[in-house]
């Protein structure tokens, strides 16, 4: 039988960058808030005392999430700056397109459009400084709202989000499907590459 600590740890892990509140943990695990706080303290003690563990418990407002310890910062930085990471994958571009067109948007809303979990992609895009956490939604659980950054504009050679191709509004339900968003986004990338080639030839 799973212990309450194991349940809490697993829920914090899957909550990703969003984090999860004590209230949510109490409801999902079927225990009282004081018991949740006790287990959170024990988890933090476990992570702190175990030098072979890379995780730490991090609190932002009333949300708890798992992050890597500061001592691993250079290792994680090297990972994101490695040649294999400098080119955005199709999954990353797909996530980025949704954020660009639908911002501010929550991870859950992105997941619904993509049909898969997007926490990992958002973490990578945030590490690349293409996406940022804006604020928290007023919806239950107060999830993080994501938006694009200045670096996003620089990366694709844009001066404004207004340069993104317009989405036709005749059929709103189809307008924001993944294929449509990716198609529009790829037009922007293609036009930017064309512009860069013209500049190189001048």
N, C-alpha and C positions, 0 to 999 in steps of 0.2 A: 504494500500500500504506500502511495506517495506521501511524503511528509509535507507539512505546510510550507516549510522552507523551500523544498524542491518545487512545489507549485508556484510559489511567489517568484522564485528565480526564473522559472521557465516563462512566466507571463511577462516579467521585466525584459527578458531576452527578446521575445517575439514582438514586444511593443516598439522595438527599434529606437530610432531617433526621436519618436514622439514621446516616449516615456509613458508611465501609467501612474495613476493616483492611488493613494492609500484606500480611498473609498472604493475604487474599482477593484483593487486587489481583495479587499474584504468581501465584496459582493461575489466575486468569481470563486474565491476559495471557501466561502461560507463560514468565515470567522470574524471576530470583532476587530475593530481598528487597533486597539492596544496590542492585540496579539500579532497583527501585521507589523506594527512598528517594532515590536520585540524581535521578530524574525528579520526585519530589515537591518537592525543593529547587529544581529548575529552574522548576517551575510557580509556586512561591511567589515566586521572583525575577521571573518574567514578570509576575505580577499586581502586585507591588510597584512595578516600574519603569514599567509602563504606566499613566499617570495617567488615561487614558480608559477603563480597565477598572474595573468596579464590584465585581469579585469578589476574595476573598481565601481562602486555604486555612486552615482552622481545625481544630485537633486537640483532641479530647476523649478522654482516656485513650489507647487504641490505635486510635481511629477518626478518620478524616479526612473532612471535609465542606466544601462550598463555602458561604460566607456573603457577604453584602454588606459592603463596607468601612464602618467607623464613620462616615466622612464622609457617607454616604448615609442615616444613621439617621433624620434629620428628614424626609427625602423619603418613606422607607418608612412612617414613622409617620403622615404625612399621608394616605398611600394607604389605610391600614387604618382611619383615622378619618373618611374621606370619607363623605358621605351614602349613596353607592351601596354601601358596604361594611357599614353598620351593621345592615342586615337580613340575616339568615342565609339563604343559598340552600338549596334542597332538598337539594343534594349535601352541603352543610355540616351540615345537620340530620341527614341520614342517617348521616354519619360520627359526629356527636356522639352520636346515639342508640346506635350500636354501642359506642362507648367507654363511655357511661353504664351500659349493661347488662352489658358483658363485661369491664370493667376489673378488674385491669390487663391490657392487651392490646397486642400488637405491631402495627406497621403492616402486616406481611405477613398477619396474621390478619384485620385489617380489610379488606385487599384481597381476601382469599378470600371474605369474606361479601358484600362489595359487588360483586365481579366486575370492579372497575376499580382503577387506581392511586390511592392516597389521600394521597400525600405532600403535595400542594398544599393539600388540605383540612385536613390536620393542622397545617400551617404557619399557615394562617389562624386556625384555632381556638386555636392556641397564642398567636398574636398578640393575639387577643381575650381571652386569659386564661380561656378556658372549658375548655381541656385543658392538661395539663402532663406533662412527662417525669418519671416516678416513679423508675425505676431501670433496670437492664439485666437482661434475661432470662438464664438460665443455658444457654439453647439455643445451638447453634453460631452464631458470629458475635456473640453477646451483643447482640441487638437491643434497642432502647429499649422500655420498657413505658409505655403512656400511661394516664392516668386523668383524671377530671374535677376541677375546682377548687372553691374556695369561691365564686368568682365565678359558676360554673355554677349553683350553688344559688340565689344572689341573682338571677341573670338570669331564672330561671324561677319565682322566688318559693317555693322549697322550703327546708325547714329540714334535711332529711336525704334521702339517696338512698333510704331506705325508703319515701318517699312516691311513688316511681315505681311504676306499676301492675305487679303480679306477672306474670311470664311463666309460662303453664301448662306443666307438665312432661310432659304425656301423650305428646307426640311431640317429643323433644329436637332431632331433625334439622330439624323445621319451626319450632321455637320461636325459633331465632335467625336466621331468614331476614330480609332487609331489610324486606319489607313488614310483617311482624309487629312488628318493632322500631319502625318508623316509626309504625305504628298506635298502639302503646302510648305512644310518646313524644308523639304529637299529642294524646292524651287528657289527658296531663299539662299540655301547653301550653294546651289548651282550658279545662281546669278552672281553671288559673291566671288566664286572661283573664277568666273568669266571676267569679272571686273579686275581681279588681281592679275590675270594673264594679260589684259590690256595694259595695265600699269607697267608690267614687266617688259612689254614690248616697246613702250614709249622711250 
